[in-house]
Amino acid sequence: MDLEVYTDGSCYEEHTIGGWGVYIVFGNRKIQFSGSLSCTSSFSAELIAILKAFEYIESYLSDIETINLFTDCDFIAKVAQDFSKGKRGFYRTKTTLKYKNLIDQVFAYTSMYNIKWNVVKSHRGVKGNEIADNLAKKAARIRIKQKRGLNPL
């Protein structure tokens, strides 16, 4: 079975709250889910979205042949491609050192699945990316409202 997986993360840095969204398509099925997190950058939210997608796939789906993963974070896709080729120079950058633990968790899944990393332009009408983006932003806004003591609904 081949999957299309769209992930996105969003961070409202002024609130140190973010959200992540996942949209998975296979056959006639579509699955979407999201959550919120404390964050200081969108990069961590992007990584969490990808990690949550892999955790879901591992727990609930079987007979996976290929995961076509779509992200609008070209840095993550580049790091993933380097990682799959055995290149580890990216660990020396300030950004990747800060998130090394998350990156290691995400890339632990690269040995479990055949993953094709794809970069999409954000906010350009790619349906799956738009859905993941909306899920991430909605999850973050709900948590911000909860933090303020407002009814999120």
C-alpha positions in Angstrom: 0.0 0.0 0.0 1.3 3.5 -0.9 0.5 6.4 1.3 0.4 10.2 0.7 1.3 11.9 3.9 1.0 15.7 4.3 2.4 17.3 7.4 2.6 20.9 8.6 3.6 22.8 11.7 2.8 26.2 12.9 4.1 28.3 15.8 2.8 31.5 17.2 6.1 32.6 18.8 4.6 35.4 20.7 2.5 32.9 22.7 5.2 30.1 22.5 2.4 27.8 21.3 2.2 25.9 18.1 0.2 23.3 16.3 0.9 20.4 14.0 -1.4 18.7 11.4 -1.3 15.5 9.5 -3.4 14.4 6.5 -2.9 10.9 5.2 -4.5 9.6 2.0 -4.5 6.0 0.8 -7.0 4.3 -1.5 -10.3 5.9 -0.8 -9.4 6.7 2.8 -8.5 10.0 4.3 -7.2 10.5 7.8 -6.5 13.8 9.5 -5.5 14.6 13.0 -3.7 17.4 14.8 -2.4 18.6 18.2 -0.7 21.5 19.9 2.6 22.0 21.6 4.8 24.5 23.4 7.3 25.8 20.8 9.6 28.7 20.0 9.9 28.0 16.3 7.9 26.5 13.4 10.7 24.1 12.8 9.9 22.1 16.0 6.2 22.0 15.1 7.1 20.8 11.6 9.3 18.0 13.1 6.5 17.0 15.5 4.0 16.8 12.7 6.2 14.4 10.8 6.9 12.3 13.9 3.2 12.1 14.7 2.5 10.9 11.2 5.1 8.1 11.5 3.9 7.1 14.9 0.3 6.8 13.6 1.4 4.8 10.5 3.4 2.4 12.7 0.5 1.9 15.1 -2.4 1.7 12.8 -1.4 0.8 9.3 0.3 -2.2 7.8 1.6 -3.4 4.5 3.1 -0.1 3.7 5.2 -0.1 0.5 5.9 3.6 0.0 5.3 6.7 2.0 5.2 9.8 -0.2 5.7 12.5 2.5 4.9 16.1 1.6 6.2 18.9 3.6 6.5 22.6 3.0 9.7 22.8 5.0 12.5 22.3 2.5 15.2 22.2 5.2 13.6 19.1 6.7 13.4 17.4 3.3 17.0 18.2 2.5 18.2 16.9 5.9 16.1 13.7 5.4 17.6 13.1 2.0 21.1 13.7 3.4 20.4 11.4 6.3 19.2 8.6 4.0 22.5 8.9 2.0 24.5 8.5 5.2 25.5 12.2 5.3 25.5 13.6 8.9 27.1 17.0 8.3 23.8 18.7 9.0 24.2 17.9 12.7 26.8 20.7 12.9 24.3 23.5 12.1 22.8 25.5 15.0 19.3 24.6 14.0 19.7 20.9 13.8 21.8 20.7 17.0 18.9 22.4 18.9 16.5 19.8 17.6 18.8 16.8 17.3 16.6 14.6 19.6 13.5 15.2 17.5 15.4 14.7 14.2 16.8 11.4 15.5 13.3 10.3 16.4 11.9 11.2 13.0 14.8 9.6 11.1 14.6 6.4 13.1 11.6 5.7 10.8 13.6 6.0 7.6 15.0 2.4 8.2 11.4 1.1 8.7 9.8 2.5 5.5 10.5 3.5 1.9 10.0 7.2 2.3 10.0 9.6 -0.7 10.4 13.2 0.6 8.6 15.9 -1.4 8.7 19.6 -0.9 5.6 21.6 -1.7 5.2 25.4 -1.7 3.0 26.4 1.2 -0.2 28.3 0.5 -0.2 27.5 -3.2 -3.3 25.4 -3.4 -1.9 21.9 -2.8 -4.9 20.4 -1.2 -3.2 18.0 1.2 -0.8 20.7 2.4 -3.6 23.2 2.9 -5.5 20.7 5.0 -2.4 19.9 7.2 -1.7 23.7 7.5 -5.3 24.4 8.6 -5.2 21.6 11.1 -2.0 22.9 12.6 -3.2 26.5 12.9 -6.6 25.5 14.3 -4.9 23.3 17.0 -2.6 26.2 18.0 -5.4 28.7 18.1 -7.5 26.4 20.3 -4.6 26.0 22.8 -4.0 29.8 22.8 -7.7 30.4 23.7 -7.5 27.7 26.4 -4.4 29.4 27.8 -6.3 32.7 28.0 -9.2 31.0 29.7 -11.5 31.5 26.8 -14.0 28.9 25.3 -12.1 27.6 22.3 -15.3 26.6 20.5 
